[in-house]
Amino acid sequence: MTYLPSTERYKNMQYRRCGKSGIKLPAVSLGLWHNFGGVDVEENFRKILHLAFDSGITHFDLANNYGPPPGSAEENFGKLLKADFSGYRDEMIISSKAGYTMWDGPYGDWGSKKYLVASLDQSLKRMGLDYVDIFYHHRPDPETPLEETMQALDLIVRQGKALYAGISNYPAEDAAKAIAILKELGTPCLIHQPKYSMFERWVEGGLLDVLEKEGVGCIPFSPLAQGLLTNKYLHGIPEDSRAHKSTGFLQESQVTGERIDQVRKLNDIALQRGQTLAQMALSWLLKDPRVTSVLIGASRPAQLADSLKCLDNIEFSGEELSKIESILK
């Protein structure tokens, strides 16, 4: 059956300016880190993409290594882009990244010009695109000169393979240097993608100030702390959860009794606000005008629909913020 996007898709989404650029991003963007790989069910992630676009989500975030296996998320996205969204490319902001291990040998990782240019060429082929809207360096490289990595981003933009350059996982000092180099090259940094949630707040120690000063957008990933900031862990560690698996980014050792106690107390505040814990965790990030968008994942359409309701209430009283701070200390 042919997919026809909702004619009211822009009605309820909020769009926020990305730093001092001409680009606006939806307050909620969709990340394809998990659930869109070769091991996942196509019919399910197809429904997630349809719901996202119907809900006004215009930004879809990928990376060369998303899957598993690596590359398969881009392949699957490209396949559905052609089948379902071919007439809507100009209504989308599509991003990709390179910086983590992608292929064997010395040129398939980190931040050399060789790796970044080759990786994006591969990504474009996988997605069937002429260009991405945003291309990120995925993580700082301690061995490659920062000038070379930023020159690679500048080159890619000048070649027309990306419209904008971004950085991810850069601490404040490195971010400031990268932003300065890009500005000097004439390709300003559009956006930074850091890990940021109620449970991971390192960006508040200087990075957000740098981004605000330089007019660079911010799009946090893992805003729900890999599912910890949902109702899934209110009663301990369920068997079907990420923390129960021996592999993955959320390990059982991180889900301590103290952490679960925090989750329960935060959930009580969320209920008083008329929200789920996940909705409140997303709203809490969006309360800061320096945050352009929050990047969420979804394993099923209902999960995405629930997260989108965070936009119904992104205002917090002083008392609510004080209570949240006392729980998070």
Buried (B, 14 or more C-beta within 10 A) or exposed (E): EEBEBEEEBEEEBBBBBBBEBEBBBBBBBBBBBBBBBBEBEEEBBBBBBBBBBBBBBBBBBBBBBBBEEBBBBBBBBBBBBEEBBEEBBEEBBBBBBBBBEBBEEEEBBBBBBBBBBBBBEBBBEBBBBEBBBBBBBBBBBEEBEBEBBBBBBBBBBEEEBBBBBBBBBBBBEBBBBBBBBBBEBEBBBBBBBBBBBBBBEEBEEBBBBBBBEBBBBBBBBBBBBBBBBBBBBEEEBEEEBBBBEEEEBBBEEEBEEEBBEBBBBBBEBBEEBEBBBBBBBBBBBBEBEBBBBBBBBBBBBEBBBBBBBBBEEBEBEEEBEEBBEEBEE
